[in-house]
Amino acid sequence: MLSRIAVAVLMSIGVIVGPSAAAQSSVLPDTTASFSTVLTDPFVRTRATTGLKRLYNTRPEAAKTLFQEIDERYPRHPVSPFLKGLNLWWRIMLDLTDDQYDDRFYDHMDEVIDRCEEILDDNPDHFDALLFKGAARGFKARLASNRSDWWKALVNGRKAIGPVRRVATIAPPENGDYVFGKGLYDYYTAISEEEYPAVKAFTWMIPDGNRERGLKLLKETASSGHYVQTEAIYFLTQIYFLYEEEYLPARRYVKRLRERHPDNPYFHNYEGRVYAKWNRWDQAREVFESVLDRCESNQPGYNVHMEEIARYYMGKDRLHRGDYETALMHLQRLDTLTDRDIEDNRYRILGALYTGMVHDAMGEREKAVQQYERVTDMDDPVDAKDRAKQYLETPYSR
Protein backbone atom coordinates (compact mmCIF):
# COMPACT_ATOMS: atom_id res chain seq x y z
CA MET A 1 0.00 0.00 0.00
CA LEU A 2 2.83 2.39 0.83
CA SER A 3 4.38 1.94 -2.61
CA ARG A 4 1.06 2.67 -4.29
CA ILE A 5 0.54 5.86 -2.27
CA ALA A 6 4.06 7.08 -2.99
CA VAL A 7 3.56 6.55 -6.69
CA ALA A 8 0.12 8.16 -6.58
CA VAL A 9 1.74 11.34 -5.31
CA LEU A 10 4.28 11.44 -8.10
CA MET A 11 2.01 10.35 -10.93
CA SER A 12 -0.74 12.76 -9.93
CA ILE A 13 1.39 15.79 -10.69
CA GLY A 14 1.47 15.02 -14.36
CA VAL A 15 -1.77 13.21 -14.96
CA ILE A 16 -3.86 13.93 -18.08
CA VAL A 17 -4.20 17.39 -19.72
CA GLY A 18 -4.53 19.77 -16.81
CA PRO A 19 -1.49 19.46 -14.56
CA SER A 20 -0.86 22.72 -12.72
CA ALA A 21 0.29 20.58 -9.90
CA ALA A 22 3.39 21.33 -7.95
CA ALA A 23 3.20 25.07 -7.43
CA GLN A 24 1.69 26.57 -4.30
CA SER A 25 -1.87 27.85 -4.59
CA SER A 26 -0.70 31.43 -4.17
CA VAL A 27 1.29 31.37 -7.42
CA LEU A 28 -0.15 33.81 -9.96
CA PRO A 29 0.23 33.56 -13.75
CA ASP A 30 3.59 34.74 -15.06
CA THR A 31 2.62 37.75 -17.15
CA THR A 32 6.07 37.84 -18.74
CA ALA A 33 5.37 34.50 -20.43
CA SER A 34 3.07 34.11 -23.39
CA PHE A 35 -0.01 32.00 -22.77
CA SER A 36 -1.27 30.30 -25.90
CA THR A 37 -2.64 26.81 -26.34
CA VAL A 38 -4.13 24.70 -29.08
CA LEU A 39 -6.79 23.61 -26.57
CA THR A 40 -8.60 26.94 -26.98
CA ASP A 41 -8.91 26.49 -30.77
CA PRO A 42 -12.66 25.88 -31.41
CA PHE A 43 -11.74 23.28 -34.06
CA VAL A 44 -9.73 21.27 -31.52
CA ARG A 45 -12.13 21.85 -28.64
CA THR A 46 -15.17 20.60 -30.56
CA ARG A 47 -13.49 17.52 -31.98
CA ALA A 48 -11.52 16.62 -28.88
CA THR A 49 -14.46 16.87 -26.46
CA THR A 50 -16.78 14.95 -28.79
CA GLY A 51 -14.06 12.37 -29.35
CA LEU A 52 -13.49 11.99 -25.62
CA LYS A 53 -17.22 11.42 -25.04
CA ARG A 54 -17.16 8.69 -27.68
CA LEU A 55 -14.04 7.19 -26.15
CA TYR A 56 -15.54 7.07 -22.65
CA ASN A 57 -18.60 5.35 -24.13
CA THR A 58 -16.42 2.60 -25.67
CA ARG A 59 -16.57 3.86 -29.24
CA PRO A 60 -12.82 4.09 -29.90
CA GLU A 61 -13.04 3.97 -33.68
CA ALA A 62 -15.54 6.83 -33.76
CA ALA A 63 -13.25 8.81 -31.44
CA LYS A 64 -10.24 7.98 -33.60
CA THR A 65 -11.90 9.59 -36.63
CA LEU A 66 -12.24 12.92 -34.83
CA PHE A 67 -8.75 12.73 -33.36
CA GLN A 68 -7.41 12.12 -36.88
CA GLU A 69 -8.89 15.44 -38.00
CA ILE A 70 -6.90 17.19 -35.26
CA ASP A 71 -3.79 15.32 -36.37
CA GLU A 72 -4.28 16.57 -39.93
CA ARG A 73 -4.74 20.16 -38.72
CA TYR A 74 -1.71 20.02 -36.35
CA PRO A 75 0.56 17.26 -37.73
CA ARG A 76 3.63 18.15 -35.63
CA HIS A 77 1.88 19.15 -32.43
CA PRO A 78 2.12 16.81 -29.39
CA VAL A 79 -1.68 16.76 -29.07
CA SER A 80 -1.87 14.25 -31.94
CA PRO A 81 0.10 11.34 -30.46
CA PHE A 82 -1.36 12.21 -27.05
CA LEU A 83 -4.90 11.62 -28.29
CA LYS A 84 -3.80 8.41 -30.01
CA GLY A 85 -2.42 7.30 -26.67
CA LEU A 86 -5.71 8.13 -24.94
CA ASN A 87 -7.49 5.89 -27.40
CA LEU A 88 -5.30 3.01 -26.26
CA TRP A 89 -5.54 4.05 -22.61
CA TRP A 90 -9.20 3.15 -22.42
CA ARG A 91 -8.59 -0.20 -24.07
CA ILE A 92 -6.08 -0.84 -21.29
CA MET A 93 -8.40 0.39 -18.52
CA LEU A 94 -11.15 -1.98 -19.60
CA ASP A 95 -8.90 -4.98 -18.99
CA LEU A 96 -5.89 -4.32 -16.78
CA THR A 97 -5.04 -8.02 -16.95
CA ASP A 98 -4.16 -7.59 -20.65
CA ASP A 99 -0.88 -5.86 -21.46
CA GLN A 100 -0.99 -6.19 -25.26
CA TYR A 101 -1.43 -2.43 -25.74
CA ASP A 102 1.22 -1.30 -23.26
CA ASP A 103 4.16 -0.97 -25.67
CA ARG A 104 2.11 0.99 -28.23
CA PHE A 105 0.81 3.25 -25.49
CA TYR A 106 4.32 3.98 -24.21
CA ASP A 107 5.43 4.64 -27.82
CA HIS A 108 2.72 7.28 -28.24
CA MET A 109 3.64 8.97 -24.96
CA ASP A 110 7.33 8.89 -25.93
CA GLU A 111 6.45 10.56 -29.23
CA VAL A 112 4.58 13.24 -27.27
CA ILE A 113 7.66 13.84 -25.14
CA ASP A 114 9.98 13.94 -28.17
CA ARG A 115 7.79 16.51 -29.95
CA CYS A 116 7.59 18.60 -26.80
CA GLU A 117 11.33 18.59 -26.32
CA GLU A 118 11.90 19.71 -29.92
CA ILE A 119 9.62 22.69 -29.30
CA LEU A 120 11.14 23.47 -25.91
CA ASP A 121 14.64 23.59 -27.39
CA ASP A 122 13.57 26.75 -29.22
CA ASN A 123 11.02 28.06 -26.74
CA PRO A 124 11.48 26.91 -23.11
CA ASP A 125 8.16 28.51 -22.06
CA HIS A 126 5.98 27.02 -24.79
CA PHE A 127 2.78 26.28 -22.86
CA ASP A 128 1.53 23.28 -24.84
CA ALA A 129 4.94 21.64 -24.91
CA LEU A 130 5.23 21.93 -21.13
CA LEU A 131 1.64 20.83 -20.64
CA PHE A 132 1.75 17.73 -22.82
CA LYS A 133 5.22 16.72 -21.68
CA GLY A 134 4.05 16.67 -18.07
CA ALA A 135 0.84 14.88 -19.05
CA ALA A 136 2.69 12.19 -21.01
CA ARG A 137 5.05 11.57 -18.10
CA GLY A 138 2.06 11.36 -15.78
CA PHE A 139 0.33 8.78 -17.94
CA LYS A 140 3.48 6.69 -18.20
CA ALA A 141 3.66 6.78 -14.40
CA ARG A 142 0.01 5.72 -14.08
CA LEU A 143 0.44 2.70 -16.35
CA ALA A 144 3.72 1.71 -14.71
CA SER A 145 2.05 1.82 -11.28
CA ASN A 146 -0.81 -0.34 -12.58
CA ARG A 147 1.86 -2.86 -13.62
CA SER A 148 3.63 -2.58 -10.23
CA ASP A 149 6.70 -1.21 -11.99
CA TRP A 150 7.40 1.22 -9.15
CA TRP A 151 10.78 2.45 -10.36
CA LYS A 152 9.44 3.40 -13.80
CA ALA A 153 6.46 5.07 -12.16
CA LEU A 154 8.65 7.09 -9.81
CA VAL A 155 11.08 8.14 -12.55
CA ASN A 156 8.28 9.40 -14.80
CA GLY A 157 6.46 11.07 -11.93
CA ARG A 158 9.57 12.98 -10.91
CA LYS A 159 10.31 13.99 -14.51
CA ALA A 160 6.85 15.55 -14.70
CA ILE A 161 7.60 17.95 -11.86
CA GLY A 162 9.61 20.53 -13.84
CA PRO A 163 7.17 20.99 -16.74
CA VAL A 164 4.08 21.14 -14.58
CA ARG A 165 5.56 23.66 -12.15
CA ARG A 166 6.23 25.96 -15.08
CA VAL A 167 2.72 25.37 -16.43
CA ALA A 168 1.35 26.51 -13.08
CA THR A 169 3.01 29.90 -13.44
CA ILE A 170 1.71 30.47 -16.98
CA ALA A 171 -1.85 29.11 -16.99
CA PRO A 172 -4.79 31.37 -16.10
CA PRO A 173 -5.93 30.38 -12.59
CA GLU A 174 -9.65 30.52 -13.38
CA ASN A 175 -9.57 27.61 -15.85
CA GLY A 176 -11.03 24.48 -14.26
CA ASP A 177 -8.93 22.13 -16.38
CA TYR A 178 -5.64 23.59 -15.19
CA VAL A 179 -6.35 23.17 -11.47
CA PHE A 180 -7.07 19.45 -11.88
CA GLY A 181 -3.47 18.32 -11.51
CA LYS A 182 -2.90 20.52 -8.49
CA GLY A 183 -6.00 19.08 -6.87
CA LEU A 184 -4.71 15.54 -7.33
CA TYR A 185 -1.27 16.53 -6.12
CA ASP A 186 -2.56 18.30 -3.03
CA TYR A 187 -4.85 15.47 -2.00
CA TYR A 188 -2.57 12.48 -2.58
CA THR A 189 0.48 14.18 -1.10
CA ALA A 190 -1.46 15.13 2.01
CA ILE A 191 -3.00 11.72 2.69
CA SER A 192 0.25 9.90 2.04
CA GLU A 193 2.14 12.04 4.53
CA GLU A 194 -0.68 11.79 7.10
CA GLU A 195 -1.11 8.04 6.93
CA TYR A 196 2.34 6.88 5.82
CA PRO A 197 5.10 9.12 7.25
CA ALA A 198 7.78 7.05 5.48
CA VAL A 199 6.54 8.42 2.15
CA LYS A 200 8.45 11.61 2.97
CA ALA A 201 11.46 9.78 1.56
CA PHE A 202 9.85 10.28 -1.85
CA THR A 203 8.29 13.73 -1.40
CA TRP A 204 10.77 15.79 0.61
CA MET A 205 11.87 17.69 -2.49
CA ILE A 206 8.39 18.94 -3.46
CA PRO A 207 5.84 21.20 -1.70
CA ASP A 208 3.46 19.84 0.92
CA GLY A 209 -0.06 18.95 -0.09
CA ASN A 210 -3.35 20.02 1.43
CA ARG A 211 -6.19 17.50 1.69
CA GLU A 212 -9.08 19.98 1.85
CA ARG A 213 -7.67 22.20 -0.89
CA GLY A 214 -7.14 19.18 -3.11
CA LEU A 215 -10.77 18.15 -2.79
CA LYS A 216 -11.89 21.74 -3.42
CA LEU A 217 -9.86 21.97 -6.65
CA LEU A 218 -11.03 18.59 -7.91
CA LYS A 219 -14.63 19.64 -7.29
CA GLU A 220 -13.94 22.83 -9.21
CA THR A 221 -12.76 20.81 -12.21
CA ALA A 222 -15.70 18.42 -11.86
CA SER A 223 -17.99 21.44 -12.01
CA SER A 224 -16.34 23.69 -14.62
CA GLY A 225 -13.65 21.68 -16.41
CA HIS A 226 -13.86 21.20 -20.14
CA TYR A 227 -11.42 18.48 -21.18
CA VAL A 228 -10.90 16.67 -17.87
CA GLN A 229 -14.27 16.98 -16.16
CA THR A 230 -14.90 13.24 -16.35
CA GLU A 231 -11.45 12.46 -14.95
CA ALA A 232 -12.08 14.78 -12.00
CA ILE A 233 -15.43 13.10 -11.29
CA TYR A 234 -13.75 9.69 -11.51
CA PHE A 235 -11.00 10.63 -9.05
CA LEU A 236 -13.54 12.10 -6.64
CA THR A 237 -15.41 8.80 -6.79
CA GLN A 238 -12.21 6.91 -6.10
CA ILE A 239 -11.15 9.23 -3.27
CA TYR A 240 -14.45 8.98 -1.41
CA PHE A 241 -14.65 5.23 -2.09
CA LEU A 242 -11.10 4.21 -1.13
CA TYR A 243 -9.67 6.88 1.15
CA GLU A 244 -12.39 8.97 2.75
CA GLU A 245 -14.73 5.97 3.02
CA GLU A 246 -17.73 8.24 2.62
CA TYR A 247 -20.08 6.28 0.42
CA LEU A 248 -22.85 8.81 -0.07
CA PRO A 249 -20.60 11.23 -2.03
CA ALA A 250 -18.93 8.25 -3.74
CA ARG A 251 -22.35 7.16 -4.97
CA ARG A 252 -23.19 10.71 -6.06
CA TYR A 253 -20.06 11.00 -8.18
CA VAL A 254 -20.25 7.52 -9.66
CA LYS A 255 -23.85 8.23 -10.67
CA ARG A 256 -22.61 11.32 -12.51
CA LEU A 257 -20.13 9.12 -14.35
CA ARG A 258 -22.89 6.70 -15.28
CA GLU A 259 -25.18 9.49 -16.46
CA ARG A 260 -22.43 11.06 -18.58
CA HIS A 261 -21.13 7.77 -19.97
CA PRO A 262 -23.84 5.09 -19.66
CA ASP A 263 -22.03 2.64 -21.94
CA ASN A 264 -18.72 2.66 -20.06
CA PRO A 265 -18.37 -0.78 -18.39
CA TYR A 266 -15.57 0.37 -16.07
CA PHE A 267 -17.84 3.02 -14.54
CA HIS A 268 -20.75 0.55 -14.59
CA ASN A 269 -18.87 -1.98 -12.44
CA TYR A 270 -17.54 0.81 -10.24
CA GLU A 271 -21.10 1.77 -9.34
CA GLY A 272 -21.73 -1.78 -8.17
CA ARG A 273 -18.48 -1.80 -6.18
CA VAL A 274 -19.52 1.37 -4.35
CA TYR A 275 -22.85 -0.16 -3.36
CA ALA A 276 -21.14 -3.41 -2.30
CA LYS A 277 -18.62 -1.71 -0.03
CA TRP A 278 -21.45 0.38 1.38
CA ASN A 279 -23.32 -2.87 2.12
CA ARG A 280 -26.19 -1.81 -0.12
CA TRP A 281 -26.35 -5.27 -1.68
CA ASP A 282 -29.79 -4.95 -3.24
CA GLN A 283 -28.56 -2.05 -5.36
CA ALA A 284 -25.20 -3.74 -5.98
CA ARG A 285 -26.90 -6.90 -7.20
CA GLU A 286 -29.05 -4.92 -9.63
CA VAL A 287 -25.98 -3.20 -11.07
CA PHE A 288 -23.93 -6.39 -11.48
CA GLU A 289 -26.84 -8.25 -13.03
CA SER A 290 -27.04 -5.44 -15.59
CA VAL A 291 -23.29 -5.76 -16.25
CA LEU A 292 -23.66 -9.51 -16.81
CA ASP A 293 -26.59 -8.98 -19.18
CA ARG A 294 -24.44 -6.65 -21.26
CA CYS A 295 -21.51 -9.06 -21.18
CA GLU A 296 -23.72 -11.89 -22.39
CA SER A 297 -25.05 -9.73 -25.22
CA ASN A 298 -21.48 -8.79 -26.25
CA GLN A 299 -22.01 -5.08 -25.83
CA PRO A 300 -18.79 -3.19 -26.77
CA GLY A 301 -16.34 -2.96 -23.89
CA TYR A 302 -18.13 -5.53 -21.73
CA ASN A 303 -15.29 -8.01 -21.98
CA VAL A 304 -14.06 -11.01 -20.02
CA HIS A 305 -12.48 -8.89 -17.29
CA MET A 306 -15.66 -6.87 -16.77
CA GLU A 307 -17.54 -10.16 -16.40
CA GLU A 308 -14.95 -11.44 -13.91
CA ILE A 309 -15.54 -8.48 -11.62
CA ALA A 310 -19.32 -8.84 -11.76
CA ARG A 311 -19.20 -12.63 -11.22
CA TYR A 312 -17.00 -12.21 -8.14
CA TYR A 313 -19.40 -9.76 -6.51
CA MET A 314 -22.45 -11.80 -7.47
CA GLY A 315 -20.88 -14.89 -5.90
CA LYS A 316 -20.05 -12.94 -2.76
CA ASP A 317 -23.60 -11.59 -2.57
CA ARG A 318 -25.21 -15.02 -2.98
CA LEU A 319 -22.95 -16.51 -0.30
CA HIS A 320 -24.05 -13.88 2.22
CA ARG A 321 -27.70 -14.44 1.23
CA GLY A 322 -27.35 -18.19 1.79
CA ASP A 323 -28.04 -19.03 -1.87
CA TYR A 324 -25.08 -21.39 -2.10
CA GLU A 325 -25.87 -23.11 -5.39
CA THR A 326 -26.15 -19.81 -7.24
CA ALA A 327 -23.00 -18.57 -5.50
CA LEU A 328 -21.11 -21.62 -6.76
CA MET A 329 -22.47 -21.08 -10.27
CA HIS A 330 -21.04 -17.55 -10.36
CA LEU A 331 -17.74 -18.54 -8.75
CA GLN A 332 -17.24 -21.55 -11.04
CA ARG A 333 -17.85 -19.29 -14.03
CA LEU A 334 -15.31 -16.86 -12.53
CA ASP A 335 -12.77 -19.69 -12.20
CA THR A 336 -13.25 -20.57 -15.88
CA LEU A 337 -12.89 -16.94 -16.99
CA THR A 338 -9.70 -16.42 -14.99
CA ASP A 339 -8.09 -19.65 -16.20
CA ARG A 340 -5.81 -17.78 -18.58
CA ASP A 341 -2.32 -16.35 -18.63
CA ILE A 342 -2.73 -13.11 -16.68
CA GLU A 343 -0.29 -11.24 -14.46
CA ASP A 344 -2.90 -9.80 -12.08
CA ASN A 345 -4.80 -12.80 -10.68
CA ARG A 346 -6.70 -11.03 -7.89
CA TYR A 347 -10.13 -12.24 -9.01
CA ARG A 348 -8.90 -15.79 -9.52
CA ILE A 349 -7.53 -16.01 -5.98
CA LEU A 350 -10.55 -14.25 -4.47
CA GLY A 351 -12.83 -16.58 -6.40
CA ALA A 352 -11.03 -19.63 -5.00
CA LEU A 353 -11.23 -18.22 -1.47
CA TYR A 354 -14.96 -17.59 -1.70
CA THR A 355 -15.57 -20.97 -3.30
CA GLY A 356 -13.97 -22.52 -0.24
CA MET A 357 -16.16 -20.39 2.00
CA VAL A 358 -19.29 -21.52 0.14
CA HIS A 359 -18.31 -25.18 0.54
CA ASP A 360 -17.68 -24.61 4.24
CA ALA A 361 -21.10 -22.98 4.58
CA MET A 362 -22.61 -26.05 2.86
CA GLY A 363 -20.81 -28.41 5.25
CA GLU A 364 -18.50 -29.70 2.49
CA ARG A 365 -15.29 -29.41 4.44
CA GLU A 366 -13.06 -31.48 2.16
CA LYS A 367 -13.95 -29.38 -0.88
CA ALA A 368 -13.45 -26.21 1.14
CA VAL A 369 -9.96 -27.29 2.21
CA GLN A 370 -9.03 -28.01 -1.42
CA GLN A 371 -9.92 -24.43 -2.35
CA TYR A 372 -8.07 -22.89 0.59
CA GLU A 373 -4.98 -24.89 -0.31
CA ARG A 374 -5.25 -23.59 -3.88
CA VAL A 375 -5.23 -20.07 -2.50
CA THR A 376 -2.06 -20.69 -0.46
CA ASP A 377 -0.28 -21.85 -3.63
CA MET A 378 -1.18 -18.75 -5.69
CA ASP A 379 0.54 -15.40 -6.06
CA ASP A 380 -1.41 -13.11 -3.77
CA PRO A 381 -1.84 -9.40 -4.58
CA VAL A 382 -4.85 -9.01 -2.25
CA ASP A 383 -3.79 -10.68 1.03
CA ALA A 384 -6.16 -13.62 0.54
CA LYS A 385 -3.68 -16.20 1.86
CA ASP A 386 -4.05 -15.07 5.46
CA ARG A 387 -7.79 -15.63 5.31
CA ALA A 388 -7.33 -19.01 3.63
CA LYS A 389 -4.91 -20.10 6.37
CA GLN A 390 -7.39 -18.92 8.99
CA TYR A 391 -10.19 -21.00 7.40
CA LEU A 392 -7.88 -24.02 7.13
CA GLU A 393 -7.59 -23.87 10.90
CA THR A 394 -11.18 -22.85 11.64
CA PRO A 395 -13.95 -23.50 9.07
CA TYR A 396 -15.77 -20.47 7.72
CA SER A 397 -19.30 -20.01 8.99
CA ARG A 398 -21.91 -17.37 8.22
HELIX and SHEET records of a PDB file:
HELIX    1   1 LEU A    2  SER A   12  1                                  11    
HELIX    2   2 VAL A   38  THR A   40  5                                   3    
HELIX    3   3 PRO A   42  TYR A   56  1                                  15    
HELIX    4   4 PRO A   60  ARG A   73  1                                  14    
HELIX    5   5 VAL A   79  MET A   93  1                                  15    
HELIX    6   6 ASP A  102  ASP A  122  1                                  21    
HELIX    7   7 PHE A  127  ASN A  146  1                                  20    
HELIX    8   8 TRP A  150  ILE A  170  1                                  21    
HELIX    9   9 GLY A  176  VAL A  179  5                                   4    
HELIX   10  10 PHE A  180  GLU A  195  1                                  16    
HELIX   11  11 PRO A  197  VAL A  199  5                                   3    
HELIX   12  12 LYS A  200  THR A  203  1                                   4    
HELIX   13  13 ARG A  211  SER A  224  1                                  14    
HELIX   14  14 GLN A  229  GLN A  238  1                                  10    
HELIX   15  15 ILE A  239  TYR A  243  3                                   5    
HELIX   16  16 TYR A  247  ARG A  260  1                                  14    
HELIX   17  17 PRO A  265  LYS A  277  1                                  13    
HELIX   18  18 TRP A  281  GLU A  296  1                                  16    
HELIX   19  19 VAL A  304  ARG A  321  1                                  18    
HELIX   20  20 TYR A  324  LEU A  337  1                                  14    
HELIX   21  21 ARG A  346  ALA A  361  1                                  16    
HELIX   22  22 ARG A  365  THR A  376  1                                  12    
HELIX   23  23 ALA A  384  GLU A  393  1                                  10    
END                                                                             
